[in-house]
Amino acid sequence: MTNVTVEIPTEVLTLAGLPNGSASNRATRLLVLELFREGRVSLGRAAELAGASVEEFMEFSAQRQVSLHYTETDLCEDRATADRLKL
């Protein structure tokens, strides 16, 4: 994977609550969260890009009040799968 260096003003990092030592990783997570929120990446891909498990990324999303894009159609499909698997 190619990395890109981005200059971010210290004030922006401070306002975002990103301490200097971990700013790169935390900023990456926030950017990935925005991509997920916009529907540009799936939950699994977002977790992968953020270097987290799906569960960790779900928690990270919930802490920032970002929905998981779980629709009524998804629920119906999950119920059908559960019925088929007799769960």
C-alpha positions in Angstrom: 0.0 0.0 0.0 1.3 3.4 -0.9 1.3 6.1 1.8 0.7 9.8 1.3 2.0 12.5 3.6 -0.5 15.2 4.5 0.1 18.4 6.4 -2.6 19.2 8.9 -2.5 22.3 11.0 -1.8 21.6 14.7 -5.0 23.5 15.6 -7.1 21.1 13.5 -5.5 18.1 15.2 -6.1 19.6 18.6 -9.8 20.4 17.8 -10.2 16.8 16.5 -8.7 15.5 19.7 -5.8 13.9 17.9 -2.7 13.8 20.1 0.5 14.3 18.1 1.9 10.8 18.7 -1.1 9.0 17.2 -2.5 11.6 14.8 -1.8 9.6 11.7 -3.6 6.4 12.7 -6.5 8.3 14.3 -6.8 10.7 11.3 -6.9 7.6 9.0 -9.7 6.1 11.1 -11.7 9.3 10.9 -11.2 9.5 7.1 -12.3 5.9 6.7 -15.3 6.5 8.9 -16.4 9.4 6.6 -15.9 7.1 3.5 -18.1 4.5 5.3 -20.7 7.1 6.3 -20.9 8.2 2.7 -21.4 4.6 1.5 -18.2 4.6 -0.5 -16.8 1.6 1.3 -18.5 -1.4 3.0 -18.3 -2.1 6.7 -15.7 -4.9 6.2 -13.5 -2.8 3.9 -13.7 0.2 6.3 -12.6 -2.0 9.2 -9.7 -3.3 7.1 -8.6 0.1 6.0 -8.8 1.4 9.6 -6.7 -1.6 10.8 -9.5 -2.8 13.1 -11.8 -5.8 13.4 -15.4 -5.3 12.2 -16.6 -5.3 15.8 -14.0 -2.6 16.7 -15.0 -0.5 13.7 -18.7 -0.9 14.5 -18.0 0.4 18.1 -15.9 3.3 16.7 -18.8 4.2 14.3 -21.4 4.0 17.1 -19.3 6.2 19.4 -19.4 8.8 16.6 -23.1 8.2 15.9 -22.6 6.9 12.4 -25.3 4.3 11.4 -24.3 1.0 10.0 -26.6 1.3 6.9 -28.7 -1.7 8.0 -31.9 -1.6 6.0 -35.2 -3.3 6.3 -34.2 -5.4 3.3 -31.0 -6.5 5.2 -33.2 -7.5 8.2 -35.5 -9.6 6.0 -32.5 -11.3 4.4 -30.9 -12.0 7.8 -34.2 -13.4 9.1 -34.5 -15.6 6.0 -31.0 -16.8 6.4 -31.5 -17.5 10.1 -34.7 -19.5 9.3 -32.9 -21.5 6.6 -30.1 -22.3 9.0 -32.6 -23.0 11.8 -31.0 -20.5 14.2 
